[in-house]
Amino acid sequence: MNKVRIAIVEDNLGFAKSCADSLIGMEEVDKAEIFSSVEEFSKVGSKQFDLVFLDIILPGKSGIDFLREQRALEDVPKYVMLSTVDSDDALFQAMQAGAIGFVLKKDLKDITEVTKIVLQEGGILSPGLAARVISFFRKPLRKETETLTPREREILHQIVNGAKTKEIAEHFGTKEGTVRIQIKSIFKKLQVNSRVDLVRKFSGP
């Protein structure tokens, strides 16, 4: 069996060292290295690793912003978010950016067990977060949004969650001008005049 190479991108060095010490004791693991920022990690190169535990709030660039950049590259490692940030927005942004897992630090009892699950099953979510994801995808479409294309519905979701046009364009890997045209189409179909109207009408239950 090929042993996996793991990186931990985490600025809490005490926490990171504890995780690394546990991981290096696993027979499945070849190495477990610590990086205090994505900038430091980038200097080494992500292709040297098979699995990366990535914090969200880091000095410099955030873990989610870094993950969005990685999405366009080939042969990237698997990324699991390991964070104190407990919000639906962070969860869905991380998943959309390409993370295969999201574990809250408060739920982390044994990082070796998390690693085994990821290696065997391909992904992992903290129990409470898994319930939120299921709930989100079970929500029926509001009647008003039935006329929207799938992409327009995604853009609507991004707008309601506070994303700017530039951020939406970066998320979908397209041009800001294209997103503006799509937003105008959404305004017309939903009979609103502004982002504020959209948020007021479609945020909440």
Short mmCIF file of the C-alpha atoms (twelve columns), coordinates in Angstrom:
data_MODEL
# 
_entry.id   MODEL 
# 
loop_
_atom_site.group_PDB 
_atom_site.id 
_atom_site.type_symbol 
_atom_site.label_atom_id 
_atom_site.label_alt_id 
_atom_site.label_comp_id 
_atom_site.label_asym_id 
_atom_site.label_seq_id 
_atom_site.Cartn_x 
_atom_site.Cartn_y 
_atom_site.Cartn_z 
_atom_site.pdbx_PDB_model_num 
ATOM 1   C CA . MET A 1   0.000   0.000  0.000   1 
ATOM 2   C CA . ASN A 2   1.300   3.437  -0.919  1 
ATOM 3   C CA . LYS A 3   1.608   5.588  2.165   1 
ATOM 4   C CA . VAL A 4   -0.032  9.016  2.109   1 
ATOM 5   C CA . ARG A 5   1.732   12.333 2.534   1 
ATOM 6   C CA . ILE A 6   -0.195  14.803 4.679   1 
ATOM 7   C CA . ALA A 7   0.098   18.559 5.172   1 
ATOM 8   C CA . ILE A 8   -1.500  20.557 7.985   1 
ATOM 9   C CA . VAL A 9   -1.981  24.249 7.157   1 
ATOM 10  C CA . GLU A 10  -2.700  25.730 10.564  1 
ATOM 11  C CA . ASP A 11  -1.401  28.789 12.447  1 
ATOM 12  C CA . ASN A 12  -2.132  27.334 15.891  1 
ATOM 13  C CA . LEU A 13  1.176   25.483 16.077  1 
ATOM 14  C CA . GLY A 14  0.385   23.645 19.302  1 
ATOM 15  C CA . PHE A 15  -2.787  22.212 17.796  1 
ATOM 16  C CA . ALA A 16  -1.020  21.461 14.498  1 
ATOM 17  C CA . LYS A 17  1.851   19.645 16.222  1 
ATOM 18  C CA . SER A 18  -0.562  17.522 18.224  1 
ATOM 19  C CA . CYS A 19  -2.307  16.501 14.991  1 
ATOM 20  C CA . ALA A 20  0.968   15.830 13.184  1 
ATOM 21  C CA . ASP A 21  2.293   13.684 16.033  1 
ATOM 22  C CA . SER A 22  -0.860  11.554 15.907  1 
ATOM 23  C CA . LEU A 23  -0.791  11.240 12.123  1 
ATOM 24  C CA . ILE A 24  2.848   10.241 11.830  1 
ATOM 25  C CA . GLY A 25  2.109   7.270  14.088  1 
ATOM 26  C CA . MET A 26  -0.312  5.813  11.534  1 
ATOM 27  C CA . GLU A 27  0.971   2.987  9.374   1 
ATOM 28  C CA . GLU A 28  -0.862  4.542  6.388   1 
ATOM 29  C CA . VAL A 29  1.069   7.819  6.683   1 
ATOM 30  C CA . ASP A 30  4.490   8.535  5.215   1 
ATOM 31  C CA . LYS A 31  4.872   12.084 6.521   1 
ATOM 32  C CA . ALA A 32  2.866   14.852 8.186   1 
ATOM 33  C CA . GLU A 33  4.232   18.379 7.765   1 
ATOM 34  C CA . ILE A 34  3.022   21.653 9.282   1 
ATOM 35  C CA . PHE A 35  2.652   25.019 7.513   1 
ATOM 36  C CA . SER A 36  1.465   28.169 9.268   1 
ATOM 37  C CA . SER A 37  -0.040  29.806 6.148   1 
ATOM 38  C CA . VAL A 38  -1.073  28.965 2.596   1 
ATOM 39  C CA . GLU A 39  1.745   31.189 1.364   1 
ATOM 40  C CA . GLU A 40  4.275   29.006 3.203   1 
ATOM 41  C CA . PHE A 41  2.542   25.871 1.923   1 
ATOM 42  C CA . SER A 42  2.592   27.174 -1.665  1 
ATOM 43  C CA . LYS A 43  6.363   27.574 -1.580  1 
ATOM 44  C CA . VAL A 44  6.745   23.843 -1.006  1 
ATOM 45  C CA . GLY A 45  4.098   22.881 -3.553  1 
ATOM 46  C CA . SER A 46  0.807   21.075 -3.016  1 
ATOM 47  C CA . LYS A 47  1.726   18.232 -5.390  1 
ATOM 48  C CA . GLN A 48  4.066   16.838 -2.756  1 
ATOM 49  C CA . PHE A 49  1.023   15.868 -0.670  1 
ATOM 50  C CA . ASP A 50  -1.968  13.561 -0.997  1 
ATOM 51  C CA . LEU A 51  -4.140  15.010 1.766   1 
ATOM 52  C CA . VAL A 52  -4.216  18.502 3.280   1 
ATOM 53  C CA . PHE A 53  -5.963  19.590 6.474   1 
ATOM 54  C CA . LEU A 54  -6.634  23.272 5.887   1 
ATOM 55  C CA . ASP A 55  -7.768  25.950 8.334   1 
ATOM 56  C CA . ILE A 56  -10.016 28.765 7.088   1 
ATOM 57  C CA . ILE A 57  -8.778  31.737 9.108   1 
ATOM 58  C CA . LEU A 58  -5.063  32.066 8.490   1 
ATOM 59  C CA . PRO A 59  -2.511  34.880 8.379   1 
ATOM 60  C CA . GLY A 60  -2.516  36.181 4.824   1 
ATOM 61  C CA . LYS A 61  -4.860  34.450 2.398   1 
ATOM 62  C CA . SER A 62  -7.796  32.483 3.797   1 
ATOM 63  C CA . GLY A 63  -8.055  28.742 3.353   1 
ATOM 64  C CA . ILE A 64  -11.182 29.044 1.188   1 
ATOM 65  C CA . ASP A 65  -9.629  31.648 -1.126  1 
ATOM 66  C CA . PHE A 66  -6.599  29.406 -1.541  1 
ATOM 67  C CA . LEU A 67  -8.830  26.422 -2.280  1 
ATOM 68  C CA . ARG A 68  -10.641 28.344 -5.027  1 
ATOM 69  C CA . GLU A 69  -7.306  28.961 -6.726  1 
ATOM 70  C CA . GLN A 70  -6.322  25.305 -6.435  1 
ATOM 71  C CA . ARG A 71  -9.535  24.149 -8.113  1 
ATOM 72  C CA . ALA A 72  -8.232  25.148 -11.558 1 
ATOM 73  C CA . LEU A 73  -5.036  23.103 -11.176 1 
ATOM 74  C CA . GLU A 74  -4.438  19.453 -12.016 1 
ATOM 75  C CA . ASP A 75  -3.220  16.719 -9.669  1 
ATOM 76  C CA . VAL A 76  -4.120  18.617 -6.496  1 
ATOM 77  C CA . PRO A 77  -4.352  16.797 -3.153  1 
ATOM 78  C CA . LYS A 78  -7.572  16.169 -1.268  1 
ATOM 79  C CA . TYR A 79  -8.487  19.065 1.030   1 
ATOM 80  C CA . VAL A 80  -10.342 18.760 4.325   1 
ATOM 81  C CA . MET A 81  -11.255 21.979 6.141   1 
ATOM 82  C CA . LEU A 82  -10.407 21.844 9.840   1 
ATOM 83  C CA . SER A 83  -11.735 24.997 11.449  1 
ATOM 84  C CA . THR A 84  -13.483 26.761 14.319  1 
ATOM 85  C CA . VAL A 85  -15.736 28.594 11.832  1 
ATOM 86  C CA . ASP A 86  -19.228 27.146 12.279  1 
ATOM 87  C CA . SER A 87  -21.394 28.756 9.607   1 
ATOM 88  C CA . ASP A 88  -23.430 27.588 6.630   1 
ATOM 89  C CA . ASP A 89  -21.717 30.179 4.449   1 
ATOM 90  C CA . ALA A 90  -18.230 28.859 5.221   1 
ATOM 91  C CA . LEU A 91  -19.400 25.262 4.795   1 
ATOM 92  C CA . PHE A 92  -20.957 25.780 1.371   1 
ATOM 93  C CA . GLN A 93  -18.162 28.019 0.125   1 
ATOM 94  C CA . ALA A 94  -15.622 25.358 1.099   1 
ATOM 95  C CA . MET A 95  -17.611 22.574 -0.570  1 
ATOM 96  C CA . GLN A 96  -18.092 24.635 -3.725  1 
ATOM 97  C CA . ALA A 97  -14.370 25.444 -3.781  1 
ATOM 98  C CA . GLY A 98  -13.534 21.735 -3.826  1 
ATOM 99  C CA . ALA A 99  -13.092 20.579 -0.227  1 
ATOM 100 C CA . ILE A 100 -13.960 16.906 0.296   1 
ATOM 101 C CA . GLY A 101 -14.574 17.409 4.000   1 
ATOM 102 C CA . PHE A 102 -15.294 19.957 6.720   1 
ATOM 103 C CA . VAL A 103 -14.589 19.118 10.350  1 
ATOM 104 C CA . LEU A 104 -15.121 21.560 13.202  1 
ATOM 105 C CA . LYS A 105 -12.243 21.566 15.669  1 
ATOM 106 C CA . LYS A 106 -14.709 21.261 18.542  1 
ATOM 107 C CA . ASP A 107 -15.885 17.956 17.017  1 
ATOM 108 C CA . LEU A 108 -12.396 16.609 16.411  1 
ATOM 109 C CA . LYS A 109 -11.734 13.777 18.829  1 
ATOM 110 C CA . ASP A 110 -9.200  11.763 16.844  1 
ATOM 111 C CA . ILE A 111 -7.582  13.062 13.664  1 
ATOM 112 C CA . THR A 112 -6.346  9.569  12.826  1 
ATOM 113 C CA . GLU A 113 -9.944  8.359  12.685  1 
ATOM 114 C CA . VAL A 114 -10.887 11.303 10.447  1 
ATOM 115 C CA . THR A 115 -7.963  10.445 8.163   1 
ATOM 116 C CA . LYS A 116 -8.980  6.791  7.928   1 
ATOM 117 C CA . ILE A 117 -12.539 7.772  6.991   1 
ATOM 118 C CA . VAL A 118 -11.293 10.150 4.291   1 
ATOM 119 C CA . LEU A 119 -8.935  7.522  2.854   1 
ATOM 120 C CA . GLN A 120 -11.603 4.804  2.876   1 
ATOM 121 C CA . GLU A 121 -14.763 6.747  2.034   1 
ATOM 122 C CA . GLY A 122 -13.465 9.805  0.175   1 
ATOM 123 C CA . GLY A 123 -14.890 12.540 2.405   1 
ATOM 124 C CA . ILE A 124 -16.178 13.573 5.822   1 
ATOM 125 C CA . LEU A 125 -18.375 16.171 7.525   1 
ATOM 126 C CA . SER A 126 -18.923 16.966 11.182  1 
ATOM 127 C CA . PRO A 127 -22.270 15.413 12.234  1 
ATOM 128 C CA . GLY A 128 -24.120 18.721 12.591  1 
ATOM 129 C CA . LEU A 129 -22.787 20.006 9.285   1 
ATOM 130 C CA . ALA A 130 -23.891 16.869 7.462   1 
ATOM 131 C CA . ALA A 131 -27.444 17.499 8.644   1 
ATOM 132 C CA . ARG A 132 -27.293 21.067 7.319   1 
ATOM 133 C CA . VAL A 133 -26.124 19.925 3.885   1 
ATOM 134 C CA . ILE A 134 -28.943 17.383 3.672   1 
ATOM 135 C CA . SER A 135 -31.465 20.017 4.773   1 
ATOM 136 C CA . PHE A 136 -30.172 22.508 2.194   1 
ATOM 137 C CA . PHE A 137 -30.533 20.111 -0.735  1 
ATOM 138 C CA . ARG A 138 -33.959 18.957 0.407   1 
ATOM 139 C CA . LYS A 139 -35.378 22.471 0.335   1 
ATOM 140 C CA . PRO A 140 -38.033 22.727 -2.385  1 
ATOM 141 C CA . LEU A 141 -37.590 25.389 -5.022  1 
ATOM 142 C CA . ARG A 142 -39.606 28.497 -4.372  1 
ATOM 143 C CA . LYS A 143 -42.190 28.943 -7.092  1 
ATOM 144 C CA . GLU A 144 -40.706 32.274 -8.131  1 
ATOM 145 C CA . THR A 145 -37.351 30.682 -8.986  1 
ATOM 146 C CA . GLU A 146 -38.731 28.001 -11.315 1 
ATOM 147 C CA . THR A 147 -38.094 30.243 -14.333 1 
ATOM 148 C CA . LEU A 148 -34.385 30.563 -13.489 1 
ATOM 149 C CA . THR A 149 -31.741 28.397 -15.109 1 
ATOM 150 C CA . PRO A 150 -29.654 26.189 -12.761 1 
ATOM 151 C CA . ARG A 151 -26.749 28.660 -13.044 1 
ATOM 152 C CA . GLU A 152 -29.034 31.599 -12.279 1 
ATOM 153 C CA . ARG A 153 -30.295 29.787 -9.166  1 
ATOM 154 C CA . GLU A 154 -26.691 29.291 -8.044  1 
ATOM 155 C CA . ILE A 155 -25.959 32.974 -8.627  1 
ATOM 156 C CA . LEU A 156 -29.095 33.917 -6.676  1 
ATOM 157 C CA . HIS A 157 -27.853 31.777 -3.772  1 
ATOM 158 C CA . GLN A 158 -24.454 33.518 -3.946  1 
ATOM 159 C CA . ILE A 159 -26.052 36.988 -3.940  1 
ATOM 160 C CA . VAL A 160 -28.295 36.169 -0.982  1 
ATOM 161 C CA . ASN A 161 -25.179 35.035 0.897   1 
ATOM 162 C CA . GLY A 162 -23.486 38.369 0.255   1 
ATOM 163 C CA . ALA A 163 -21.150 37.558 -2.645  1 
ATOM 164 C CA . LYS A 164 -20.078 40.443 -4.888  1 
ATOM 165 C CA . THR A 165 -20.098 40.238 -8.695  1 
ATOM 166 C CA . LYS A 166 -16.326 39.787 -8.825  1 
ATOM 167 C CA . GLU A 167 -16.471 36.985 -6.241  1 
ATOM 168 C CA . ILE A 168 -19.266 35.225 -8.145  1 
ATOM 169 C CA . ALA A 169 -17.242 35.450 -11.366 1 
ATOM 170 C CA . GLU A 170 -14.183 33.994 -9.637  1 
ATOM 171 C CA . HIS A 171 -16.293 31.236 -8.096  1 
ATOM 172 C CA . PHE A 172 -17.629 30.113 -11.481 1 
ATOM 173 C CA . GLY A 173 -14.417 30.865 -13.369 1 
ATOM 174 C CA . THR A 174 -16.134 33.331 -15.712 1 
ATOM 175 C CA . LYS A 175 -16.034 37.059 -16.538 1 
ATOM 176 C CA . GLU A 176 -17.674 39.762 -14.437 1 
ATOM 177 C CA . GLY A 177 -19.520 40.994 -17.522 1 
ATOM 178 C CA . THR A 178 -21.109 37.573 -18.002 1 
ATOM 179 C CA . VAL A 179 -22.242 37.514 -14.378 1 
ATOM 180 C CA . ARG A 180 -23.728 41.018 -14.700 1 
ATOM 181 C CA . ILE A 181 -25.801 39.863 -17.685 1 
ATOM 182 C CA . GLN A 182 -27.001 36.839 -15.709 1 
ATOM 183 C CA . ILE A 183 -27.882 39.028 -12.716 1 
ATOM 184 C CA . LYS A 184 -29.924 41.343 -14.960 1 
ATOM 185 C CA . SER A 185 -31.771 38.265 -16.244 1 
ATOM 186 C CA . ILE A 186 -32.477 37.222 -12.640 1 
ATOM 187 C CA . PHE A 187 -33.792 40.723 -11.807 1 
ATOM 188 C CA . LYS A 188 -36.117 40.615 -14.830 1 
ATOM 189 C CA . LYS A 189 -37.449 37.106 -14.183 1 
ATOM 190 C CA . LEU A 190 -38.005 37.720 -10.467 1 
ATOM 191 C CA . GLN A 191 -39.322 41.261 -11.005 1 
ATOM 192 C CA . VAL A 192 -36.885 43.014 -8.674  1 
ATOM 193 C CA . ASN A 193 -34.741 46.086 -9.199  1 
ATOM 194 C CA . SER A 194 -31.700 45.497 -6.998  1 
ATOM 195 C CA . ARG A 195 -29.606 43.069 -4.980  1 
ATOM 196 C CA . VAL A 196 -31.195 44.464 -1.841  1 
ATOM 197 C CA . ASP A 197 -34.620 43.445 -3.156  1 
ATOM 198 C CA . LEU A 198 -33.294 39.948 -3.882  1 
ATOM 199 C CA . VAL A 199 -31.833 39.534 -0.415  1 
ATOM 200 C CA . ARG A 200 -34.988 40.876 1.220   1 
ATOM 201 C CA . LYS A 201 -37.188 38.558 -0.829  1 
ATOM 202 C CA . PHE A 202 -35.163 35.345 -0.803  1 
ATOM 203 C CA . SER A 203 -33.083 35.245 2.365   1 
ATOM 204 C CA . GLY A 204 -34.422 33.356 5.354   1 
ATOM 205 C CA . PRO A 205 -36.911 30.461 5.284   1 
# 
